[in-house]
């Protein structure tokens, strides 16, 4: 299963989440909704993903607006993780693990 984490810049929250999941045997990438994101959200990434995890509601809205058909067949979940952490910050890691735990059943092939 291909997991795409989406935030604004793809530098802190979504990058941390992708690293955590990749380190635990999943296939994950990150992308940002900003035009100057480190890894911009592209059609190729949207097609690659089987499921989307958006850090904030605004990221899900932007995903739907830019790629309206993406959510017809794929699930997009909002994790409600504010942009107040740095990359791999222990508190961010713990928050991601706790939020993702409730969706573990969705990540099984």
Phi and psi restraints in degrees (range 20) as a CNS / XPLOR table:
assign (resid 1 and name C) (resid 2 and name N)
       (resid 2 and name CA) (resid 2 and name C) 1.0 -98.0 20.0 2
assign (resid 2 and name N) (resid 2 and name CA)
       (resid 2 and name C) (resid 3 and name N) 1.0 120.9 20.0 2
assign (resid 2 and name C) (resid 3 and name N)
       (resid 3 and name CA) (resid 3 and name C) 1.0 -110.6 20.0 2
assign (resid 3 and name N) (resid 3 and name CA)
       (resid 3 and name C) (resid 4 and name N) 1.0 128.0 20.0 2
assign (resid 3 and name C) (resid 4 and name N)
       (resid 4 and name CA) (resid 4 and name C) 1.0 -116.5 20.0 2
assign (resid 4 and name N) (resid 4 and name CA)
       (resid 4 and name C) (resid 5 and name N) 1.0 120.6 20.0 2
assign (resid 4 and name C) (resid 5 and name N)
       (resid 5 and name CA) (resid 5 and name C) 1.0 -95.0 20.0 2
assign (resid 5 and name N) (resid 5 and name CA)
       (resid 5 and name C) (resid 6 and name N) 1.0 135.3 20.0 2
assign (resid 5 and name C) (resid 6 and name N)
       (resid 6 and name CA) (resid 6 and name C) 1.0 -124.8 20.0 2
assign (resid 6 and name N) (resid 6 and name CA)
       (resid 6 and name C) (resid 7 and name N) 1.0 129.2 20.0 2
assign (resid 6 and name C) (resid 7 and name N)
       (resid 7 and name CA) (resid 7 and name C) 1.0 -140.1 20.0 2
assign (resid 7 and name N) (resid 7 and name CA)
       (resid 7 and name C) (resid 8 and name N) 1.0 -155.8 20.0 2
assign (resid 7 and name C) (resid 8 and name N)
       (resid 8 and name CA) (resid 8 and name C) 1.0 -82.1 20.0 2
assign (resid 8 and name N) (resid 8 and name CA)
       (resid 8 and name C) (resid 9 and name N) 1.0 -53.6 20.0 2
assign (resid 8 and name C) (resid 9 and name N)
       (resid 9 and name CA) (resid 9 and name C) 1.0 -108.7 20.0 2
assign (resid 9 and name N) (resid 9 and name CA)
       (resid 9 and name C) (resid 10 and name N) 1.0 -10.0 20.0 2
assign (resid 9 and name C) (resid 10 and name N)
       (resid 10 and name CA) (resid 10 and name C) 1.0 59.6 20.0 2
assign (resid 10 and name N) (resid 10 and name CA)
       (resid 10 and name C) (resid 11 and name N) 1.0 35.0 20.0 2
assign (resid 10 and name C) (resid 11 and name N)
       (resid 11 and name CA) (resid 11 and name C) 1.0 -118.7 20.0 2
assign (resid 11 and name N) (resid 11 and name CA)
       (resid 11 and name C) (resid 12 and name N) 1.0 -27.0 20.0 2
assign (resid 11 and name C) (resid 12 and name N)
       (resid 12 and name CA) (resid 12 and name C) 1.0 -120.4 20.0 2
assign (resid 12 and name N) (resid 12 and name CA)
       (resid 12 and name C) (resid 13 and name N) 1.0 -76.9 20.0 2
assign (resid 12 and name C) (resid 13 and name N)
       (resid 13 and name CA) (resid 13 and name C) 1.0 -66.7 20.0 2
assign (resid 13 and name N) (resid 13 and name CA)
       (resid 13 and name C) (resid 14 and name N) 1.0 -55.8 20.0 2
assign (resid 13 and name C) (resid 14 and name N)
       (resid 14 and name CA) (resid 14 and name C) 1.0 -69.0 20.0 2
assign (resid 14 and name N) (resid 14 and name CA)
       (resid 14 and name C) (resid 15 and name N) 1.0 -33.9 20.0 2
assign (resid 14 and name C) (resid 15 and name N)
       (resid 15 and name CA) (resid 15 and name C) 1.0 -64.5 20.0 2
assign (resid 15 and name N) (resid 15 and name CA)
       (resid 15 and name C) (resid 16 and name N) 1.0 -43.9 20.0 2
assign (resid 15 and name C) (resid 16 and name N)
       (resid 16 and name CA) (resid 16 and name C) 1.0 -61.0 20.0 2
assign (resid 16 and name N) (resid 16 and name CA)
       (resid 16 and name C) (resid 17 and name N) 1.0 -45.6 20.0 2
assign (resid 16 and name C) (resid 17 and name N)
       (resid 17 and name CA) (resid 17 and name C) 1.0 -61.2 20.0 2
assign (resid 17 and name N) (resid 17 and name CA)
       (resid 17 and name C) (resid 18 and name N) 1.0 -43.8 20.0 2
assign (resid 17 and name C) (resid 18 and name N)
       (resid 18 and name CA) (resid 18 and name C) 1.0 -62.9 20.0 2
assign (resid 18 and name N) (resid 18 and name CA)
       (resid 18 and name C) (resid 19 and name N) 1.0 -42.2 20.0 2
assign (resid 18 and name C) (resid 19 and name N)
       (resid 19 and name CA) (resid 19 and name C) 1.0 -61.6 20.0 2
assign (resid 19 and name N) (resid 19 and name CA)
       (resid 19 and name C) (resid 20 and name N) 1.0 -44.1 20.0 2
assign (resid 19 and name C) (resid 20 and name N)
       (resid 20 and name CA) (resid 20 and name C) 1.0 -60.0 20.0 2
assign (resid 20 and name N) (resid 20 and name CA)
       (resid 20 and name C) (resid 21 and name N) 1.0 -48.6 20.0 2
assign (resid 20 and name C) (resid 21 and name N)
       (resid 21 and name CA) (resid 21 and name C) 1.0 -68.5 20.0 2
assign (resid 21 and name N) (resid 21 and name CA)
       (resid 21 and name C) (resid 22 and name N) 1.0 -40.8 20.0 2
assign (resid 21 and name C) (resid 22 and name N)
       (resid 22 and name CA) (resid 22 and name C) 1.0 -61.0 20.0 2
assign (resid 22 and name N) (resid 22 and name CA)
       (resid 22 and name C) (resid 23 and name N) 1.0 -38.4 20.0 2
assign (resid 22 and name C) (resid 23 and name N)
       (resid 23 and name CA) (resid 23 and name C) 1.0 -67.8 20.0 2
assign (resid 23 and name N) (resid 23 and name CA)
       (resid 23 and name C) (resid 24 and name N) 1.0 -16.4 20.0 2
assign (resid 23 and name C) (resid 24 and name N)
       (resid 24 and name CA) (resid 24 and name C) 1.0 -110.0 20.0 2
assign (resid 24 and name N) (resid 24 and name CA)
       (resid 24 and name C) (resid 25 and name N) 1.0 22.8 20.0 2
assign (resid 24 and name C) (resid 25 and name N)
       (resid 25 and name CA) (resid 25 and name C) 1.0 89.9 20.0 2
assign (resid 25 and name N) (resid 25 and name CA)
       (resid 25 and name C) (resid 26 and name N) 1.0 4.7 20.0 2
assign (resid 25 and name C) (resid 26 and name N)
       (resid 26 and name CA) (resid 26 and name C) 1.0 -94.1 20.0 2
assign (resid 26 and name N) (resid 26 and name CA)
       (resid 26 and name C) (resid 27 and name N) 1.0 168.7 20.0 2
assign (resid 26 and name C) (resid 27 and name N)
       (resid 27 and name CA) (resid 27 and name C) 1.0 -109.7 20.0 2
assign (resid 27 and name N) (resid 27 and name CA)
       (resid 27 and name C) (resid 28 and name N) 1.0 108.9 20.0 2
assign (resid 27 and name C) (resid 28 and name N)
       (resid 28 and name CA) (resid 28 and name C) 1.0 -136.3 20.0 2
assign (resid 28 and name N) (resid 28 and name CA)
       (resid 28 and name C) (resid 29 and name N) 1.0 147.7 20.0 2
assign (resid 28 and name C) (resid 29 and name N)
       (resid 29 and name CA) (resid 29 and name C) 1.0 -134.6 20.0 2
assign (resid 29 and name N) (resid 29 and name CA)
       (resid 29 and name C) (resid 30 and name N) 1.0 170.7 20.0 2
assign (resid 29 and name C) (resid 30 and name N)
       (resid 30 and name CA) (resid 30 and name C) 1.0 -129.3 20.0 2
assign (resid 30 and name N) (resid 30 and name CA)
       (resid 30 and name C) (resid 31 and name N) 1.0 158.2 20.0 2
assign (resid 30 and name C) (resid 31 and name N)
       (resid 31 and name CA) (resid 31 and name C) 1.0 -152.7 20.0 2
assign (resid 31 and name N) (resid 31 and name CA)
       (resid 31 and name C) (resid 32 and name N) 1.0 155.7 20.0 2
assign (resid 31 and name C) (resid 32 and name N)
       (resid 32 and name CA) (resid 32 and name C) 1.0 -118.0 20.0 2
assign (resid 32 and name N) (resid 32 and name CA)
       (resid 32 and name C) (resid 33 and name N) 1.0 149.7 20.0 2
assign (resid 32 and name C) (resid 33 and name N)
       (resid 33 and name CA) (resid 33 and name C) 1.0 -85.1 20.0 2
assign (resid 33 and name N) (resid 33 and name CA)
       (resid 33 and name C) (resid 34 and name N) 1.0 -16.3 20.0 2
assign (resid 33 and name C) (resid 34 and name N)
       (resid 34 and name CA) (resid 34 and name C) 1.0 -73.3 20.0 2
assign (resid 34 and name N) (resid 34 and name CA)
       (resid 34 and name C) (resid 35 and name N) 1.0 148.8 20.0 2
assign (resid 34 and name C) (resid 35 and name N)
       (resid 35 and name CA) (resid 35 and name C) 1.0 -65.0 20.0 2
assign (resid 35 and name N) (resid 35 and name CA)
       (resid 35 and name C) (resid 36 and name N) 1.0 -24.4 20.0 2
assign (resid 35 and name C) (resid 36 and name N)
       (resid 36 and name CA) (resid 36 and name C) 1.0 -107.0 20.0 2
assign (resid 36 and name N) (resid 36 and name CA)
       (resid 36 and name C) (resid 37 and name N) 1.0 25.2 20.0 2
assign (resid 36 and name C) (resid 37 and name N)
       (resid 37 and name CA) (resid 37 and name C) 1.0 -61.8 20.0 2
assign (resid 37 and name N) (resid 37 and name CA)
       (resid 37 and name C) (resid 38 and name N) 1.0 150.6 20.0 2
assign (resid 37 and name C) (resid 38 and name N)
       (resid 38 and name CA) (resid 38 and name C) 1.0 -60.4 20.0 2
assign (resid 38 and name N) (resid 38 and name CA)
       (resid 38 and name C) (resid 39 and name N) 1.0 -39.4 20.0 2
assign (resid 38 and name C) (resid 39 and name N)
       (resid 39 and name CA) (resid 39 and name C) 1.0 -128.5 20.0 2
assign (resid 39 and name N) (resid 39 and name CA)
       (resid 39 and name C) (resid 40 and name N) 1.0 98.2 20.0 2
assign (resid 39 and name C) (resid 40 and name N)
       (resid 40 and name CA) (resid 40 and name C) 1.0 -67.0 20.0 2
assign (resid 40 and name N) (resid 40 and name CA)
       (resid 40 and name C) (resid 41 and name N) 1.0 147.1 20.0 2
assign (resid 40 and name C) (resid 41 and name N)
       (resid 41 and name CA) (resid 41 and name C) 1.0 -70.1 20.0 2
assign (resid 41 and name N) (resid 41 and name CA)
       (resid 41 and name C) (resid 42 and name N) 1.0 116.1 20.0 2
assign (resid 41 and name C) (resid 42 and name N)
       (resid 42 and name CA) (resid 42 and name C) 1.0 -121.8 20.0 2
assign (resid 42 and name N) (resid 42 and name CA)
       (resid 42 and name C) (resid 43 and name N) 1.0 165.0 20.0 2
assign (resid 42 and name C) (resid 43 and name N)
       (resid 43 and name CA) (resid 43 and name C) 1.0 -60.8 20.0 2
assign (resid 43 and name N) (resid 43 and name CA)
       (resid 43 and name C) (resid 44 and name N) 1.0 -38.1 20.0 2
assign (resid 43 and name C) (resid 44 and name N)
       (resid 44 and name CA) (resid 44 and name C) 1.0 -60.3 20.0 2
assign (resid 44 and name N) (resid 44 and name CA)
       (resid 44 and name C) (resid 45 and name N) 1.0 -44.1 20.0 2
assign (resid 44 and name C) (resid 45 and name N)
       (resid 45 and name CA) (resid 45 and name C) 1.0 -67.8 20.0 2
assign (resid 45 and name N) (resid 45 and name CA)
       (resid 45 and name C) (resid 46 and name N) 1.0 -38.9 20.0 2
assign (resid 45 and name C) (resid 46 and name N)
       (resid 46 and name CA) (resid 46 and name C) 1.0 -63.4 20.0 2
assign (resid 46 and name N) (resid 46 and name CA)
       (resid 46 and name C) (resid 47 and name N) 1.0 -41.8 20.0 2
assign (resid 46 and name C) (resid 47 and name N)
       (resid 47 and name CA) (resid 47 and name C) 1.0 -67.8 20.0 2
assign (resid 47 and name N) (resid 47 and name CA)
       (resid 47 and name C) (resid 48 and name N) 1.0 -36.1 20.0 2
assign (resid 47 and name C) (resid 48 and name N)
       (resid 48 and name CA) (resid 48 and name C) 1.0 -63.5 20.0 2
assign (resid 48 and name N) (resid 48 and name CA)
       (resid 48 and name C) (resid 49 and name N) 1.0 -39.2 20.0 2
assign (resid 48 and name C) (resid 49 and name N)
       (resid 49 and name CA) (resid 49 and name C) 1.0 -72.3 20.0 2
assign (resid 49 and name N) (resid 49 and name CA)
       (resid 49 and name C) (resid 50 and name N) 1.0 143.6 20.0 2
assign (resid 49 and name C) (resid 50 and name N)
       (resid 50 and name CA) (resid 50 and name C) 1.0 -96.9 20.0 2
assign (resid 50 and name N) (resid 50 and name CA)
       (resid 50 and name C) (resid 51 and name N) 1.0 -26.8 20.0 2
assign (resid 50 and name C) (resid 51 and name N)
       (resid 51 and name CA) (resid 51 and name C) 1.0 -149.2 20.0 2
assign (resid 51 and name N) (resid 51 and name CA)
       (resid 51 and name C) (resid 52 and name N) 1.0 147.2 20.0 2
assign (resid 51 and name C) (resid 52 and name N)
       (resid 52 and name CA) (resid 52 and name C) 1.0 -115.6 20.0 2
assign (resid 52 and name N) (resid 52 and name CA)
       (resid 52 and name C) (resid 53 and name N) 1.0 137.9 20.0 2
assign (resid 52 and name C) (resid 53 and name N)
       (resid 53 and name CA) (resid 53 and name C) 1.0 -121.0 20.0 2
assign (resid 53 and name N) (resid 53 and name CA)
       (resid 53 and name C) (resid 54 and name N) 1.0 112.4 20.0 2
assign (resid 53 and name C) (resid 54 and name N)
       (resid 54 and name CA) (resid 54 and name C) 1.0 -97.7 20.0 2
assign (resid 54 and name N) (resid 54 and name CA)
       (resid 54 and name C) (resid 55 and name N) 1.0 136.5 20.0 2
assign (resid 54 and name C) (resid 55 and name N)
       (resid 55 and name CA) (resid 55 and name C) 1.0 -69.8 20.0 2
assign (resid 55 and name N) (resid 55 and name CA)
       (resid 55 and name C) (resid 56 and name N) 1.0 -36.2 20.0 2
assign (resid 55 and name C) (resid 56 and name N)
       (resid 56 and name CA) (resid 56 and name C) 1.0 -135.9 20.0 2
assign (resid 56 and name N) (resid 56 and name CA)
       (resid 56 and name C) (resid 57 and name N) 1.0 161.6 20.0 2
assign (resid 56 and name C) (resid 57 and name N)
       (resid 57 and name CA) (resid 57 and name C) 1.0 -56.1 20.0 2
assign (resid 57 and name N) (resid 57 and name CA)
       (resid 57 and name C) (resid 58 and name N) 1.0 -38.7 20.0 2
assign (resid 57 and name C) (resid 58 and name N)
       (resid 58 and name CA) (resid 58 and name C) 1.0 -62.2 20.0 2
assign (resid 58 and name N) (resid 58 and name CA)
       (resid 58 and name C) (resid 59 and name N) 1.0 -30.2 20.0 2
assign (resid 58 and name C) (resid 59 and name N)
       (resid 59 and name CA) (resid 59 and name C) 1.0 -70.3 20.0 2
assign (resid 59 and name N) (resid 59 and name CA)
       (resid 59 and name C) (resid 60 and name N) 1.0 -38.6 20.0 2
assign (resid 59 and name C) (resid 60 and name N)
       (resid 60 and name CA) (resid 60 and name C) 1.0 -65.4 20.0 2
assign (resid 60 and name N) (resid 60 and name CA)
       (resid 60 and name C) (resid 61 and name N) 1.0 -40.6 20.0 2
assign (resid 60 and name C) (resid 61 and name N)
       (resid 61 and name CA) (resid 61 and name C) 1.0 -62.3 20.0 2
assign (resid 61 and name N) (resid 61 and name CA)
       (resid 61 and name C) (resid 62 and name N) 1.0 -44.3 20.0 2
assign (resid 61 and name C) (resid 62 and name N)
       (resid 62 and name CA) (resid 62 and name C) 1.0 -66.3 20.0 2
assign (resid 62 and name N) (resid 62 and name CA)
       (resid 62 and name C) (resid 63 and name N) 1.0 -38.0 20.0 2
assign (resid 62 and name C) (resid 63 and name N)
       (resid 63 and name CA) (resid 63 and name C) 1.0 -59.4 20.0 2
assign (resid 63 and name N) (resid 63 and name CA)
       (resid 63 and name C) (resid 64 and name N) 1.0 -48.4 20.0 2
assign (resid 63 and name C) (resid 64 and name N)
       (resid 64 and name CA) (resid 64 and name C) 1.0 -64.4 20.0 2
assign (resid 64 and name N) (resid 64 and name CA)
       (resid 64 and name C) (resid 65 and name N) 1.0 -39.1 20.0 2
assign (resid 64 and name C) (resid 65 and name N)
       (resid 65 and name CA) (resid 65 and name C) 1.0 -68.2 20.0 2
assign (resid 65 and name N) (resid 65 and name CA)
       (resid 65 and name C) (resid 66 and name N) 1.0 -43.7 20.0 2
assign (resid 65 and name C) (resid 66 and name N)
       (resid 66 and name CA) (resid 66 and name C) 1.0 -79.6 20.0 2
assign (resid 66 and name N) (resid 66 and name CA)
       (resid 66 and name C) (resid 67 and name N) 1.0 -30.4 20.0 2
assign (resid 66 and name C) (resid 67 and name N)
       (resid 67 and name CA) (resid 67 and name C) 1.0 -133.5 20.0 2
assign (resid 67 and name N) (resid 67 and name CA)
       (resid 67 and name C) (resid 68 and name N) 1.0 71.8 20.0 2
assign (resid 67 and name C) (resid 68 and name N)
       (resid 68 and name CA) (resid 68 and name C) 1.0 -58.9 20.0 2
assign (resid 68 and name N) (resid 68 and name CA)
       (resid 68 and name C) (resid 69 and name N) 1.0 -30.5 20.0 2
assign (resid 68 and name C) (resid 69 and name N)
       (resid 69 and name CA) (resid 69 and name C) 1.0 -81.1 20.0 2
assign (resid 69 and name N) (resid 69 and name CA)
       (resid 69 and name C) (resid 70 and name N) 1.0 -14.8 20.0 2
assign (resid 69 and name C) (resid 70 and name N)
       (resid 70 and name CA) (resid 70 and name C) 1.0 -60.2 20.0 2
assign (resid 70 and name N) (resid 70 and name CA)
       (resid 70 and name C) (resid 71 and name N) 1.0 -37.4 20.0 2
assign (resid 70 and name C) (resid 71 and name N)
       (resid 71 and name CA) (resid 71 and name C) 1.0 -88.6 20.0 2
assign (resid 71 and name N) (resid 71 and name CA)
       (resid 71 and name C) (resid 72 and name N) 1.0 3.1 20.0 2
assign (resid 71 and name C) (resid 72 and name N)
       (resid 72 and name CA) (resid 72 and name C) 1.0 -70.4 20.0 2
assign (resid 72 and name N) (resid 72 and name CA)
       (resid 72 and name C) (resid 73 and name N) 1.0 -34.5 20.0 2
assign (resid 72 and name C) (resid 73 and name N)
       (resid 73 and name CA) (resid 73 and name C) 1.0 -123.5 20.0 2
assign (resid 73 and name N) (resid 73 and name CA)
       (resid 73 and name C) (resid 74 and name N) 1.0 -3.9 20.0 2
assign (resid 73 and name C) (resid 74 and name N)
       (resid 74 and name CA) (resid 74 and name C) 1.0 -126.3 20.0 2
assign (resid 74 and name N) (resid 74 and name CA)
       (resid 74 and name C) (resid 75 and name N) 1.0 148.3 20.0 2
assign (resid 74 and name C) (resid 75 and name N)
       (resid 75 and name CA) (resid 75 and name C) 1.0 -87.9 20.0 2
assign (resid 75 and name N) (resid 75 and name CA)
       (resid 75 and name C) (resid 76 and name N) 1.0 136.4 20.0 2
assign (resid 75 and name C) (resid 76 and name N)
       (resid 76 and name CA) (resid 76 and name C) 1.0 -123.5 20.0 2
assign (resid 76 and name N) (resid 76 and name CA)
       (resid 76 and name C) (resid 77 and name N) 1.0 121.5 20.0 2
assign (resid 76 and name C) (resid 77 and name N)
       (resid 77 and name CA) (resid 77 and name C) 1.0 -114.2 20.0 2
assign (resid 77 and name N) (resid 77 and name CA)
       (resid 77 and name C) (resid 78 and name N) 1.0 137.0 20.0 2
assign (resid 77 and name C) (resid 78 and name N)
       (resid 78 and name CA) (resid 78 and name C) 1.0 -97.2 20.0 2
assign (resid 78 and name N) (resid 78 and name CA)
       (resid 78 and name C) (resid 79 and name N) 1.0 126.9 20.0 2
assign (resid 78 and name C) (resid 79 and name N)
       (resid 79 and name CA) (resid 79 and name C) 1.0 -91.0 20.0 2
assign (resid 79 and name N) (resid 79 and name CA)
       (resid 79 and name C) (resid 80 and name N) 1.0 -12.8 20.0 2
assign (resid 79 and name C) (resid 80 and name N)
       (resid 80 and name CA) (resid 80 and name C) 1.0 55.4 20.0 2
assign (resid 80 and name N) (resid 80 and name CA)
       (resid 80 and name C) (resid 81 and name N) 1.0 54.6 20.0 2
assign (resid 80 and name C) (resid 81 and name N)
       (resid 81 and name CA) (resid 81 and name C) 1.0 -114.0 20.0 2
assign (resid 81 and name N) (resid 81 and name CA)
       (resid 81 and name C) (resid 82 and name N) 1.0 111.4 20.0 2
assign (resid 81 and name C) (resid 82 and name N)
       (resid 82 and name CA) (resid 82 and name C) 1.0 -68.1 20.0 2
assign (resid 82 and name N) (resid 82 and name CA)
       (resid 82 and name C) (resid 83 and name N) 1.0 159.7 20.0 2
assign (resid 82 and name C) (resid 83 and name N)
       (resid 83 and name CA) (resid 83 and name C) 1.0 -86.8 20.0 2
assign (resid 83 and name N) (resid 83 and name CA)
       (resid 83 and name C) (resid 84 and name N) 1.0 72.5 20.0 2
assign (resid 83 and name C) (resid 84 and name N)
       (resid 84 and name CA) (resid 84 and name C) 1.0 -137.1 20.0 2
assign (resid 84 and name N) (resid 84 and name CA)
       (resid 84 and name C) (resid 85 and name N) 1.0 22.4 20.0 2
assign (resid 84 and name C) (resid 85 and name N)
       (resid 85 and name CA) (resid 85 and name C) 1.0 -127.1 20.0 2
assign (resid 85 and name N) (resid 85 and name CA)
       (resid 85 and name C) (resid 86 and name N) 1.0 160.3 20.0 2
assign (resid 85 and name C) (resid 86 and name N)
       (resid 86 and name CA) (resid 86 and name C) 1.0 -103.5 20.0 2
assign (resid 86 and name N) (resid 86 and name CA)
       (resid 86 and name C) (resid 87 and name N) 1.0 168.3 20.0 2
assign (resid 86 and name C) (resid 87 and name N)
       (resid 87 and name CA) (resid 87 and name C) 1.0 -59.9 20.0 2
assign (resid 87 and name N) (resid 87 and name CA)
       (resid 87 and name C) (resid 88 and name N) 1.0 128.9 20.0 2
assign (resid 87 and name C) (resid 88 and name N)
       (resid 88 and name CA) (resid 88 and name C) 1.0 62.8 20.0 2
assign (resid 88 and name N) (resid 88 and name CA)
       (resid 88 and name C) (resid 89 and name N) 1.0 20.7 20.0 2
assign (resid 88 and name C) (resid 89 and name N)
       (resid 89 and name CA) (resid 89 and name C) 1.0 -62.3 20.0 2
assign (resid 89 and name N) (resid 89 and name CA)
       (resid 89 and name C) (resid 90 and name N) 1.0 133.1 20.0 2
assign (resid 89 and name C) (resid 90 and name N)
       (resid 90 and name CA) (resid 90 and name C) 1.0 -52.9 20.0 2
assign (resid 90 and name N) (resid 90 and name CA)
       (resid 90 and name C) (resid 91 and name N) 1.0 -39.5 20.0 2
assign (resid 90 and name C) (resid 91 and name N)
       (resid 91 and name CA) (resid 91 and name C) 1.0 -65.8 20.0 2
assign (resid 91 and name N) (resid 91 and name CA)
       (resid 91 and name C) (resid 92 and name N) 1.0 -36.2 20.0 2
assign (resid 91 and name C) (resid 92 and name N)
       (resid 92 and name CA) (resid 92 and name C) 1.0 -68.2 20.0 2
assign (resid 92 and name N) (resid 92 and name CA)
       (resid 92 and name C) (resid 93 and name N) 1.0 -43.8 20.0 2
assign (resid 92 and name C) (resid 93 and name N)
       (resid 93 and name CA) (resid 93 and name C) 1.0 -58.5 20.0 2
assign (resid 93 and name N) (resid 93 and name CA)
       (resid 93 and name C) (resid 94 and name N) 1.0 -47.6 20.0 2
assign (resid 93 and name C) (resid 94 and name N)
       (resid 94 and name CA) (resid 94 and name C) 1.0 -61.3 20.0 2
assign (resid 94 and name N) (resid 94 and name CA)
       (resid 94 and name C) (resid 95 and name N) 1.0 -42.4 20.0 2
assign (resid 94 and name C) (resid 95 and name N)
       (resid 95 and name CA) (resid 95 and name C) 1.0 -63.9 20.0 2
assign (resid 95 and name N) (resid 95 and name CA)
       (resid 95 and name C) (resid 96 and name N) 1.0 -45.1 20.0 2
assign (resid 95 and name C) (resid 96 and name N)
       (resid 96 and name CA) (resid 96 and name C) 1.0 -61.5 20.0 2
assign (resid 96 and name N) (resid 96 and name CA)
       (resid 96 and name C) (resid 97 and name N) 1.0 -46.7 20.0 2
assign (resid 96 and name C) (resid 97 and name N)
       (resid 97 and name CA) (resid 97 and name C) 1.0 -59.0 20.0 2
assign (resid 97 and name N) (resid 97 and name CA)
       (resid 97 and name C) (resid 98 and name N) 1.0 -44.3 20.0 2
assign (resid 97 and name C) (resid 98 and name N)
       (resid 98 and name CA) (resid 98 and name C) 1.0 -65.6 20.0 2
assign (resid 98 and name N) (resid 98 and name CA)
       (resid 98 and name C) (resid 99 and name N) 1.0 -42.9 20.0 2
assign (resid 98 and name C) (resid 99 and name N)
       (resid 99 and name CA) (resid 99 and name C) 1.0 -69.2 20.0 2
assign (resid 99 and name N) (resid 99 and name CA)
       (resid 99 and name C) (resid 100 and name N) 1.0 -38.1 20.0 2
assign (resid 99 and name C) (resid 100 and name N)
       (resid 100 and name CA) (resid 100 and name C) 1.0 -73.1 20.0 2
assign (resid 100 and name N) (resid 100 and name CA)
       (resid 100 and name C) (resid 101 and name N) 1.0 -24.4 20.0 2
assign (resid 100 and name C) (resid 101 and name N)
       (resid 101 and name CA) (resid 101 and name C) 1.0 -57.1 20.0 2
assign (resid 101 and name N) (resid 101 and name CA)
       (resid 101 and name C) (resid 102 and name N) 1.0 -36.6 20.0 2
assign (resid 101 and name C) (resid 102 and name N)
       (resid 102 and name CA) (resid 102 and name C) 1.0 -72.7 20.0 2
assign (resid 102 and name N) (resid 102 and name CA)
       (resid 102 and name C) (resid 103 and name N) 1.0 -11.5 20.0 2
assign (resid 102 and name C) (resid 103 and name N)
       (resid 103 and name CA) (resid 103 and name C) 1.0 -112.4 20.0 2
assign (resid 103 and name N) (resid 103 and name CA)
       (resid 103 and name C) (resid 104 and name N) 1.0 9.5 20.0 2
assign (resid 103 and name C) (resid 104 and name N)
       (resid 104 and name CA) (resid 104 and name C) 1.0 -56.2 20.0 2
assign (resid 104 and name N) (resid 104 and name CA)
       (resid 104 and name C) (resid 105 and name N) 1.0 -36.8 20.0 2
assign (resid 104 and name C) (resid 105 and name N)
       (resid 105 and name CA) (resid 105 and name C) 1.0 -63.9 20.0 2
assign (resid 105 and name N) (resid 105 and name CA)
       (resid 105 and name C) (resid 106 and name N) 1.0 -23.5 20.0 2
assign (resid 105 and name C) (resid 106 and name N)
       (resid 106 and name CA) (resid 106 and name C) 1.0 -80.0 20.0 2
assign (resid 106 and name N) (resid 106 and name CA)
       (resid 106 and name C) (resid 107 and name N) 1.0 -16.3 20.0 2
assign (resid 106 and name C) (resid 107 and name N)
       (resid 107 and name CA) (resid 107 and name C) 1.0 -94.1 20.0 2
assign (resid 107 and name N) (resid 107 and name CA)
       (resid 107 and name C) (resid 108 and name N) 1.0 -1.4 20.0 2
assign (resid 107 and name C) (resid 108 and name N)
       (resid 108 and name CA) (resid 108 and name C) 1.0 -81.8 20.0 2
assign (resid 108 and name N) (resid 108 and name CA)
       (resid 108 and name C) (resid 109 and name N) 1.0 135.7 20.0 2
